[in-house]
Amino acid sequence: MCNDIKVEKGRFALATKTKNWEKLTSHRGERWGQAFKKHYWLYLMLIPGLAYFIIFCYKPMGGILMAFEDFKAKLGFFKSPWIGFENFERFFNYKFFWRLLRNTIWLNITNLCWSMPLTLIFALLVNELRNGPFRKIVTTVSYMPHFVSTVIVVSIFFQFLTPNGVINTVIESMGGTKVGFLTDPKWFRTVYNTIGIWQETGWSAVIYIAALTGIDQSLYEAAHIDGAGKLRQCWYVSLPGIASTISVMLIMSLGSILASGTDRILLLYTERTYETADVIGTYVYRIGLLDNDYGYSTAVNLFQSVIGIIMITISNSISKRLSETSLF
C-alpha cells in the first residue's frame, strides 16, 4: 500500500514537472517569437557577421588536415599520404626554430609594452577634451592612419629612413653619421614598433574612449569637490572605471602573442635583418607560398594557433582570479 502511494506521488511529481517544463518552454518560445517579430531587423543584421565566420573562419578549418599529410595539390585532402606528426617534428628540429620563436615573441611583447600604455594615455587625453569640435578633429585625424594601406605607410617611412632620407640628412647636418635604420638588425624592432604605434594608436583607443564615456560624471564631480586634480581623477576614477576593458584587451593581445604583423614585416625586412626580423609568419609565407609546401606550412600555422589558444586560456583564468573579469 505504501509503495503504491509512493509510486503515485512520484508519477504526480513527474507529471507536474513535465507540465511546468512544457509551460516554461512554450513561454520561452513565445518570448523568442515576440522578440524576433519586434526586433527582426536587428536579427537580420547578424546574418552578414555569421556568414563571414562560417564561410571564412569555420569552413576553412577543414584544411587543418593538411598539417598531418604530405599534401599534394593533385591528390587533394583525402588522397594525400598521411604522415602524422612528421611536419611538426620537422619544424621543431628546424635549425632556426628558436630564432623564429624568439623574434616572434619579442616583437609582440615590445609592441604590447609600448602600444597599450600609449593607446590608454591617448584615450585619457581625448577624454579630457571639452571642446566638442576640436575633440572630433583630434579623434578623426588619429583614426586616419589605420585606414591607410600598410604598403603606403611603410613607403612613407622608407622615405624618412633611407640613407639619403630626411632623418639621416638631419643627423648628418648635426655632425653625426648616417644610421642604417632599414639594414641594421638592431634597429628593426624600433622601426617596426614605431610604424605600428603611429598607424594603430588612434584606432585602438576607440574602445577605451567608449568605455570612458560610460563612467558616471558624478564621480568626477565628487572627486573635484574633494580636491582631486586631473591626474588624481584619472588615477582614481577613470582607470578603475575601465579596468575590465583593459583586462579584456590585454587578454586578447596575449592571445595573439605569436601573430605578428606579417605584412608589415614582409615589407620591411631584408636578408640582413633576418636575425631580428624573421618570425613565424614570414617563415610560413616562404615555405607555403614560395616553396608550395602546404602541409608543412599548415602545421607551423596550427602550432601558432594552438599556442594562441593556450595563452588566451591562461591569461583569462589569471584575470578571472585576480579581478573577476574574463572573456568566458
Beta strands, then each sheet from edge to edge (+ up, - down):
end
